[in-house]
Amino acid sequence: MKGISIGNRNRKWGEEVFSLLSWFDETKVRNASVMVVGAGALGNEVIKNLALFGIGNILIVDFDTVEHSNLCRSVLFRPEDAEGNAMKAEVAAKRISEINPYINVSYIAGDIGTDVGLGHIRKMDLVIGCLDSRLARYLINRSCFRANKTWIDGGIENLEGNVRIFTPGVNCYECSLNEADLEMLFYRTGCPDIAKINVVQGRIATTPISSSIIGAIQTQEALKFIHGFNENSEKFKCNTLNGKMLKYDGMYLTLKSYRLENYEEDCMSHEVWEPVVRGEGLSAGMTIAQALETLKGLLGCDDVTINLMNNKLIYQLVPESTDEEINVILPESKVSAYIEENNITKDPRERVFQRFYESIDADFPYPHLTLREIGIPYFDVLNITAGSEVQYVELSGDETH
Ligand SMILES: [Zn+2]
């Protein structure tokens, strides 16, 4: 995570403007922390709106670079950003710091599934998803459950869009998917073809109009959430999209909301990781050997195992047609790209079997590797089996990383 410096100004942001709003609580807004995942057309609108309102702490996550095709839908990007292949997260962070120099803006130029530690999500009041892929939504949903945070999802296509709010204990994105959707998601790794389909699905027609409208509604819901307003509040009672979906159709000018309360008992994404032990001396930059020693001391237990809950560690690839055993050390998330780049298969539809570690303990043969090298992001929360108990330990040494 990288921070952008805050300017030193004498005037207060929005004075004589927001003070006119009876419901606006400047302290709550200034103290709020919001993560925006995805800095595309929709993300640009949400990030800009959050900055205009003076949300005090904004963390932007995006793994992509600015392209020319983004410029006609993204108020924060300029032609030189596309020419210089600048990272969307970094550019968006810089531009909103120019718009509002009074707020803390930081960014992670990385992927929500592999580069964003759960510790970052735990520090947020809420997360706003501005994404165009099912896989990314699934990953946010799972992380938000673990951190017990509400997330506001937005989606746009052509002149349409929708906003949904997912809250642990109320509803779940994964539970809202049908079986075919889920199959596509879980079959994604080891098969480059499916990985490509997941990416191509994202290339949909979008307009700067639908992103403005949907991004504005997402921001409005975020403000209600930050203020604690809902259907039951005594002061400023209002309707929210909590547990609901709002569908907007610009062509027919309709706006409809529906209840969205899918919540299956056996869904694997409903784990809330609490309580979390702070591991001040722990960092993803440590070797596995160092981390295991530190964990033993921290948890007062000699028998500790790190469970790889996000990213299995693949140590062998076996293409179906040849049965050749190819030794690798790769986090699961990097396997598809590795297979493609190294021409592991002749036919992109060929299956490649993967042999993997799901957990790491004192017997792990590569203790010199760092946690980062096996796919654990900075400031993550580790899922540890200590003796017979599961414990959650934050890599707190990475808090500002
Ligand atoms: Zn679920």
Boltz pocket constraint, residues with backbone or C-beta under 6 A from the ligand:
constraints:
  - pocket:
      binder: B
      contacts: [[A, 172], [A, 173], [A, 174], [A, 175], [A, 262], [A, 263], [A, 264], [A, 267], [A, 268], [A, 269], [A, 270]]
      max_distance: 6.0
